[in-house]
Amino acid sequence: VLPGGINAALLAKSTRGQSVNLRLTLRYGSEKSLHGLTTACEFLPKLMTRGTKRMSRQQIQDALDTQGAVLQAVGEATEATFSIETKRDNLPAVLEILRQILREPVLPKNELEILQQAQVASLEENRTDPSALAPRAARRAMYPYPKGDPRYIPTIDEEIEMVQSLSGDGMEKLYREFVGGQHGELSIVGDFDEAAVMPVLEATFADWKAPQPYERLQYLAHPDVKGEQIEILTPEKANAMYFAAEVIPISDTNPDYPALVIGDFILGGGSLSSRLADRVRQQEGLSYGIRAGFQARSLDPRAAFYIYAICNPANMPKVKSAIREEIDRFLKDGVTDRETEMAIAGYLLGEEVDRTSHAGLTYILNDTSEAGRTMAYYSDLEQKIRALTPRQIVEAFRHHIDPDRLIVVTAGDFAATASGQGSQAPKR
């Protein structure tokens, strides 16, 4: 535990090229204190990297280039995350740059304007982008938090307004009152000398306290949300987007979690082969991209099951029908021994490959630290996955997945399709 309270996980090991990765997540604020400040939270980490009391944005970038380092910053409500990739001998110097970014940011107003302009331009493009509109519409339906709540999902027009309303004074107040070194996680994985980096880390987080207290946001399922069909028209767009999802009130410690993970892998989560890909893409040629996913939170009883596909607008009715038929067949007939065996092997191999990535390991270690776990959680999970039977998989799906509760969003130029103007082949 670093001075102030940050939980640190340090995994030093020799690597090819002496590479090392770092991931730092600072947690701050609460549901009440950050009301209406979500967009500011999203901008804050990036703005912090745009200038410090000693270095301009260009000087920061030049210093990182000199050290062969890449630094990325992202933000969301109640948290700011900074990721670094560099070499062993350069890490102490790069950590000093990070220290200045964290403790001495000037939050330049001209840089805020640049970030605002870029974000507004991106959002303007998303106004008619099916692949942006469909997931957003589904998330808005799945998570009906009130406007102003840090978990609220805004419309594109609302988000543009939020971005444009950001001010330099507001960003300075957010940083000054909320950001500190009391809560969060730090992971360093790769080739580094702990004795060389600890002094910089201790200096970074010592005596850094935020005036406003931190209280973790809870993300809960909304049991009253019902399934529905939503259609969004995007004129003159060659491709259409299908996105369906439902929320399940379980966490990743639920006894059915391993079975749901592998069931999802068989249905549509496998990278090489799955029922949905085999049917919709390979056999019927209706889509060039289709995937299912299942994600559960560690600290809250909320999981999401989702399916997405990109196709020609003219094919959307067939895509919807084929996906529903495959879900119904999965729930009715279950899975075979061979499917189960192949899915377990494929999933576990993917997990093993993910752990060979230093960046991936920093993410995992931060996650286990926040959840109060060790890597034993993953060892136990994999043992449970290896022991799964086809019956356990289908019973878990029947218990938790209800196709009638899916929020199905389709976005595309369906008006042109109805008039016979749509092209017949899906376009990338």
C-alpha positions as CSV (number, residue, x, y, z in Angstrom):
1,V,0.0,0.0,0.0
2,L,1.5,3.3,-1.1
3,P,1.5,6.4,1.0
4,G,-2.1,7.7,1.1
5,G,-3.8,4.4,0.4
6,I,-3.2,3.3,-3.3
7,N,-3.0,-0.5,-3.6
8,A,0.1,-1.5,-5.6
9,A,0.9,-4.8,-7.3
10,L,4.5,-5.1,-8.6
11,L,5.4,-8.0,-10.8
12,A,9.0,-7.8,-11.8
13,K,10.4,-10.3,-14.4
14,S,13.0,-10.4,-17.1
15,T,11.5,-9.7,-20.6
16,R,12.7,-9.5,-24.1
17,G,13.6,-5.9,-24.8
18,Q,13.4,-5.0,-21.1
19,S,9.8,-3.8,-21.6
20,V,7.6,-2.7,-18.7
21,N,3.9,-1.7,-18.4
22,L,2.2,0.4,-15.7
23,R,-1.5,1.0,-15.1
24,L,-2.8,3.5,-12.5
25,T,-6.4,4.1,-11.6
26,L,-7.4,6.9,-9.2
27,R,-10.9,6.7,-7.7
28,Y,-12.7,9.8,-6.5
29,G,-16.1,11.4,-5.8
30,S,-19.5,9.8,-5.3
31,E,-22.9,9.5,-6.9
32,K,-24.1,12.7,-5.2
33,S,-20.9,14.8,-5.4
34,L,-20.3,14.1,-9.1
35,H,-23.9,14.8,-10.2
36,G,-23.8,16.3,-13.7
37,L,-20.0,16.0,-13.9
38,T,-19.6,12.8,-15.9
39,T,-18.3,14.5,-19.0
40,A,-15.8,16.5,-17.0
41,C,-14.6,13.3,-15.4
42,E,-14.1,11.8,-18.9
43,F,-12.0,14.8,-20.0
44,L,-9.9,15.4,-16.9
45,P,-7.2,12.7,-17.3
46,K,-6.5,13.7,-20.9
47,L,-6.4,17.4,-20.0
48,M,-3.9,16.6,-17.1
49,T,-1.5,15.2,-19.7
50,R,-1.6,18.5,-21.7
51,G,0.6,20.5,-19.5
52,T,2.2,20.8,-16.1
53,K,3.8,23.6,-14.1
54,R,7.2,22.7,-15.6
55,M,6.3,21.3,-19.0
56,S,4.1,22.2,-21.9
57,R,2.2,19.6,-23.9
58,Q,4.9,19.4,-26.5
59,Q,7.7,19.2,-23.9
60,I,5.8,16.3,-22.2
61,Q,5.5,14.5,-25.6
62,D,9.2,15.2,-26.4
63,A,10.3,13.8,-23.0
64,L,8.2,10.7,-23.5
65,D,9.6,10.2,-27.0
66,T,13.1,10.5,-25.6
67,Q,12.4,7.8,-23.1
68,G,10.7,5.6,-25.7
69,A,7.5,5.7,-23.7
70,V,3.8,5.7,-24.6
71,L,1.3,7.3,-22.1
72,Q,-2.4,7.0,-22.4
73,A,-5.1,8.6,-20.2
74,V,-8.8,7.8,-20.0
75,G,-11.6,8.9,-17.6
76,E,-15.0,8.0,-16.6
77,A,-17.3,8.9,-13.6
78,T,-15.3,8.5,-10.4
79,E,-12.1,7.3,-11.9
80,A,-9.0,8.4,-13.9
81,T,-6.7,5.8,-15.5
82,F,-3.2,6.3,-16.8
83,S,-1.3,3.6,-18.7
84,I,2.4,3.6,-19.5
85,E,4.6,1.4,-21.7
86,T,8.4,1.9,-21.6
87,K,11.8,0.3,-21.0
88,R,13.4,-0.8,-17.7
89,D,16.1,1.9,-17.6
90,N,13.6,4.7,-18.6
91,L,10.9,3.9,-16.1
92,P,12.1,6.1,-13.2
93,A,12.3,9.1,-15.6
94,V,8.9,8.3,-17.0
95,L,7.4,8.0,-13.5
96,E,8.7,11.5,-12.8
97,I,6.8,12.8,-15.8
98,L,3.7,11.0,-14.5
99,R,4.3,12.5,-11.1
100,Q,4.2,16.0,-12.6
101,I,1.0,15.2,-14.6
102,L,-0.7,13.9,-11.5
103,R,0.4,16.5,-8.9
104,E,1.2,19.6,-11.0
105,P,-1.2,19.8,-13.9
106,V,-2.1,23.3,-15.2
107,L,-5.2,22.1,-17.2
108,P,-4.6,24.6,-20.0
109,K,-7.8,26.1,-21.3
110,N,-6.6,26.2,-24.9
111,E,-6.0,22.4,-24.8
112,L,-9.4,21.9,-23.3
113,E,-10.9,23.7,-26.3
114,I,-8.9,21.4,-28.7
115,L,-10.2,18.3,-26.9
116,Q,-13.8,19.7,-27.0
117,Q,-13.6,20.4,-30.7
118,A,-12.3,16.9,-31.5
119,Q,-14.9,15.2,-29.3
120,V,-17.8,17.2,-30.8
121,A,-16.5,16.4,-34.3
122,S,-16.5,12.7,-33.4
123,L,-20.0,12.9,-31.9
124,E,-21.3,14.7,-35.0
125,E,-20.1,11.8,-37.2
126,N,-21.8,9.4,-34.8
127,R,-25.2,11.0,-35.4
128,T,-25.7,8.9,-38.5
129,D,-23.4,6.0,-37.7
130,P,-25.4,2.7,-37.2
131,S,-22.5,1.1,-35.2
132,A,-22.5,4.0,-32.8
133,L,-26.3,4.6,-32.5
134,A,-27.4,1.0,-31.9
135,P,-25.2,0.2,-28.8
136,R,-26.0,3.6,-27.3
137,A,-29.7,3.1,-27.7
138,A,-29.5,-0.3,-26.1
139,R,-27.4,1.0,-23.1
140,R,-29.9,3.8,-22.6
141,A,-32.7,1.3,-22.3
142,M,-30.8,-1.2,-20.2
143,Y,-29.5,1.4,-17.7
144,P,-32.3,3.9,-17.1
145,Y,-30.5,6.2,-14.6
146,P,-31.9,9.7,-14.3
147,K,-30.2,12.6,-16.2
148,G,-27.3,14.0,-14.2
149,D,-26.6,10.7,-12.4
150,P,-22.9,9.8,-13.1
151,R,-24.2,6.5,-14.7
152,Y,-26.7,8.2,-17.0
153,I,-26.2,7.4,-20.7
154,P,-26.9,10.6,-22.7
155,T,-28.1,10.9,-26.2
156,I,-25.6,12.2,-28.8
157,D,-27.2,15.6,-28.7
158,E,-27.1,15.7,-24.9
159,E,-23.5,14.7,-24.9
160,I,-22.5,17.3,-27.4
161,E,-24.2,19.9,-25.2
162,M,-22.3,18.5,-22.2
163,V,-19.0,18.7,-24.0
164,Q,-19.5,22.2,-25.2
165,S,-20.5,23.4,-21.7
166,L,-17.2,22.3,-20.1
167,S,-15.1,25.2,-18.7
168,G,-11.6,25.6,-17.6
169,D,-12.7,26.8,-14.2
170,G,-14.9,23.8,-13.8
171,M,-12.1,21.4,-14.7
172,E,-9.8,23.1,-12.2
173,K,-12.4,22.8,-9.5
174,L,-13.0,19.1,-10.3
175,Y,-9.3,18.4,-10.0
176,R,-8.7,20.5,-6.9
177,E,-11.7,19.1,-4.9
178,F,-11.8,15.5,-5.9
179,V,-8.5,14.0,-7.2
180,G,-6.0,12.6,-4.7
181,G,-3.9,9.6,-3.9
182,Q,-6.1,8.0,-1.3
183,H,-8.1,5.5,-3.4
184,G,-7.1,3.4,-6.4
185,E,-4.9,0.7,-7.8
186,L,-1.4,0.7,-9.4
187,S,0.1,-2.3,-11.2
188,I,3.6,-2.5,-12.8
189,V,4.5,-5.6,-14.8
190,G,7.7,-6.4,-16.6
191,D,11.4,-5.6,-16.4
192,F,12.0,-3.1,-13.7
193,D,13.9,-2.4,-10.5
194,E,11.6,-2.0,-7.6
195,A,14.3,-0.2,-5.6
196,A,14.6,2.4,-8.3
197,V,10.9,3.1,-8.8
198,M,9.6,3.1,-5.2
199,P,11.1,6.5,-4.2
200,V,9.3,8.2,-7.1
201,L,6.0,6.4,-6.3
202,E,6.3,7.4,-2.7
203,A,6.9,11.0,-3.6
204,T,4.0,11.0,-6.0
205,F,1.4,9.8,-3.6
206,A,2.6,11.2,-0.3
207,D,0.4,13.9,1.3
208,W,-2.0,13.9,-1.6
209,K,-5.5,14.0,-0.2
210,A,-8.7,15.1,-1.9
211,P,-11.1,17.3,0.1
212,Q,-14.2,15.4,-1.2
213,P,-14.6,11.8,0.0
214,Y,-14.8,8.8,-2.3
215,E,-17.7,6.4,-2.4
216,R,-17.8,3.7,-5.0
217,L,-20.6,3.9,-7.5
218,Q,-22.8,0.8,-7.5
219,Y,-23.9,-0.6,-10.8
220,L,-27.1,-2.6,-10.4
221,A,-29.4,-4.4,-12.7
222,H,-32.8,-2.9,-13.3
223,P,-35.4,-5.8,-13.0
224,D,-38.2,-3.7,-14.4
225,V,-36.6,-3.2,-17.8
226,K,-38.5,-5.2,-20.4
227,G,-37.5,-6.4,-23.8
228,E,-38.3,-4.2,-26.8
229,Q,-37.6,-3.6,-30.5
230,I,-36.0,-0.3,-31.4
231,E,-35.4,0.8,-35.0
232,I,-33.2,3.8,-35.9
233,L,-33.1,5.1,-39.5
234,T,-29.8,6.2,-40.9
235,P,-30.3,7.4,-44.5
236,E,-27.7,6.7,-47.1
237,K,-25.6,4.4,-44.9
238,A,-24.4,1.2,-46.7
239,N,-24.3,-1.0,-43.6
240,A,-26.7,-1.7,-40.8
241,M,-26.1,-2.6,-37.2
242,Y,-27.9,-5.2,-35.1
243,F,-27.3,-4.9,-31.3
244,A,-29.3,-6.9,-28.7
245,A,-28.7,-7.1,-25.0
246,E,-30.2,-7.8,-21.6
247,V,-29.1,-7.3,-18.1
248,I,-28.8,-10.2,-15.6
249,P,-28.6,-9.6,-11.8
250,I,-25.5,-11.7,-11.0
251,S,-21.8,-11.0,-10.4
252,D,-18.8,-13.0,-11.5
253,T,-19.0,-15.0,-8.2
254,N,-22.3,-16.5,-9.0
255,P,-22.2,-20.4,-9.3
256,D,-23.6,-20.2,-12.8
257,Y,-21.0,-17.7,-14.0
258,P,-18.5,-20.3,-15.5
259,A,-21.3,-22.0,-17.4
260,L,-22.6,-18.7,-18.8
261,V,-19.1,-17.8,-19.9
262,I,-18.7,-21.0,-21.9
263,G,-22.2,-21.0,-23.1
264,D,-21.7,-17.6,-24.6
265,F,-18.4,-18.8,-26.1
266,I,-20.3,-21.6,-27.9
267,L,-23.2,-19.4,-29.0
268,G,-21.2,-16.4,-30.4
269,G,-18.2,-15.5,-28.3
270,G,-15.6,-17.8,-29.9
271,S,-13.1,-16.1,-32.1
272,L,-12.8,-18.8,-34.7
273,S,-16.1,-20.6,-34.7
274,S,-19.5,-20.2,-33.0
275,R,-23.1,-21.1,-33.7
276,L,-24.1,-17.6,-34.6
277,A,-21.1,-17.1,-36.9
278,D,-21.5,-20.4,-38.5
279,R,-25.2,-19.8,-39.3
280,V,-25.4,-16.1,-40.0
281,R,-22.0,-15.5,-41.6
282,Q,-20.7,-18.7,-43.0
283,Q,-23.8,-20.7,-44.1
284,E,-26.3,-17.9,-45.1
285,G,-23.8,-15.1,-45.9
286,L,-26.0,-12.5,-44.2
287,S,-23.3,-10.7,-42.2
288,Y,-19.5,-10.3,-42.3
289,G,-19.3,-9.7,-38.6
290,I,-21.3,-11.2,-35.7
291,R,-20.4,-11.8,-32.1
292,A,-22.0,-12.5,-28.7
293,G,-20.6,-11.4,-25.4
294,F,-21.1,-11.9,-21.7
295,Q,-19.6,-9.6,-19.0
296,A,-20.2,-9.7,-15.3
297,R,-19.0,-7.2,-12.7
298,S,-16.9,-8.2,-9.7
299,L,-18.4,-6.0,-6.9
300,D,-22.0,-5.6,-8.1
301,P,-24.7,-8.1,-9.1
302,R,-25.0,-6.9,-12.7
303,A,-24.0,-8.8,-15.9
304,A,-24.8,-8.1,-19.5
305,F,-25.4,-10.6,-22.3
306,Y,-25.2,-9.1,-25.8
307,I,-25.1,-9.9,-29.5
308,Y,-24.1,-7.6,-32.4
309,A,-23.9,-8.0,-36.1
310,I,-23.1,-5.8,-39.1
311,C,-25.0,-6.4,-42.4
312,N,-26.6,-5.0,-45.4
313,P,-29.8,-3.2,-44.4
314,A,-31.7,-5.5,-46.8
315,N,-30.6,-8.5,-44.9
316,M,-31.7,-7.2,-41.4
317,P,-35.0,-9.1,-41.2
318,K,-33.2,-12.4,-42.0
319,V,-30.4,-11.6,-39.5
320,K,-32.9,-10.9,-36.7
321,S,-34.7,-14.1,-37.5
322,A,-31.6,-16.3,-37.7
323,I,-30.2,-14.9,-34.4
324,R,-33.5,-15.6,-32.6
325,E,-33.7,-19.1,-34.1
326,E,-30.2,-19.9,-32.9
327,I,-30.9,-18.7,-29.4
328,D,-34.1,-20.7,-29.2
329,R,-32.3,-23.8,-30.5
330,F,-29.5,-23.3,-28.0
331,L,-32.1,-23.1,-25.1
332,K,-34.2,-26.0,-26.4
333,D,-31.5,-28.5,-27.6
334,G,-28.5,-27.6,-25.4
335,V,-24.9,-28.2,-26.5
336,T,-22.9,-31.2,-27.4
337,D,-20.0,-32.8,-25.6
338,R,-17.7,-31.9,-28.6
339,E,-18.8,-28.2,-28.5
340,T,-18.3,-28.1,-24.8
341,E,-14.8,-29.6,-25.0
342,M,-13.7,-27.3,-27.9
343,A,-15.2,-24.2,-26.2
344,I,-13.4,-24.9,-22.9
345,A,-10.1,-25.5,-24.6
346,G,-10.5,-22.4,-26.8
347,Y,-11.5,-20.1,-23.9
348,L,-8.7,-21.3,-21.6
349,L,-6.1,-20.8,-24.3
350,G,-7.4,-17.3,-24.8
351,E,-7.0,-16.6,-21.1
352,E,-3.5,-17.9,-21.1
353,V,-2.6,-15.8,-24.1
354,D,-4.0,-12.7,-22.4
355,R,-1.8,-13.3,-19.4
356,T,1.3,-13.2,-21.6
357,S,0.6,-9.5,-22.3
358,H,2.1,-7.1,-19.7
359,A,-0.6,-4.6,-20.4
360,G,-3.3,-7.2,-19.9
361,L,-1.7,-8.3,-16.7
362,T,-1.7,-4.8,-15.3
363,Y,-5.4,-4.6,-16.0
364,I,-6.1,-8.0,-14.3
365,L,-4.0,-7.1,-11.3
366,N,-5.8,-3.7,-10.9
367,D,-9.1,-5.5,-11.1
368,T,-8.2,-8.1,-8.5
369,S,-6.9,-5.4,-6.2
370,E,-10.1,-3.4,-6.4
371,A,-12.2,-6.6,-5.8
372,G,-10.0,-7.7,-2.9
373,R,-8.9,-10.8,-4.7
374,T,-5.7,-12.6,-5.7
375,M,-5.0,-14.5,-8.9
376,A,-6.3,-17.5,-7.0
377,Y,-9.7,-16.4,-8.2
378,Y,-8.8,-17.1,-11.8
379,S,-7.2,-20.4,-10.9
380,D,-10.4,-21.5,-9.2
381,L,-12.6,-20.2,-12.1
382,E,-10.6,-22.2,-14.6
383,Q,-10.9,-25.3,-12.5
384,K,-14.7,-24.9,-12.5
385,I,-14.7,-24.3,-16.3
386,R,-12.7,-27.4,-16.9
387,A,-15.3,-29.4,-15.0
388,L,-18.4,-28.1,-16.8
389,T,-20.8,-30.4,-18.5
390,P,-23.2,-29.7,-21.4
391,R,-26.1,-30.0,-19.0
392,Q,-24.7,-27.4,-16.6
393,I,-24.2,-25.0,-19.5
394,V,-27.7,-25.2,-21.0
395,E,-29.4,-25.1,-17.5
396,A,-27.5,-21.9,-16.6
397,F,-28.6,-20.3,-19.9
398,R,-32.2,-21.4,-19.4
399,H,-32.2,-20.0,-15.9
400,H,-30.6,-16.6,-16.7
401,I,-31.1,-15.8,-20.5
402,D,-34.6,-14.8,-21.6
403,P,-34.7,-13.9,-25.4
404,D,-38.0,-12.1,-24.8
405,R,-36.1,-9.7,-22.5
406,L,-33.6,-8.7,-25.1
407,I,-33.5,-5.1,-26.1
408,V,-33.0,-5.4,-29.8
409,V,-31.8,-2.3,-31.7
410,T,-31.4,-2.1,-35.4
411,A,-29.9,0.9,-37.1
412,G,-29.6,1.4,-40.9
413,D,-31.1,2.8,-44.1
414,F,-34.2,0.6,-44.0
415,A,-36.3,3.2,-45.9
416,A,-34.0,2.8,-48.9
417,T,-34.2,-1.0,-48.6
418,A,-37.9,-0.9,-48.6
419,S,-37.9,1.2,-51.8
420,G,-35.5,-1.3,-53.4
421,Q,-32.5,1.1,-53.4
422,G,-30.3,-0.8,-51.1
423,S,-27.3,-2.7,-52.4
424,Q,-27.2,-6.5,-51.9
425,A,-23.7,-7.2,-50.6
426,P,-22.5,-6.0,-47.1
427,K,-19.8,-3.4,-47.2
428,R,-16.9,-2.9,-44.8
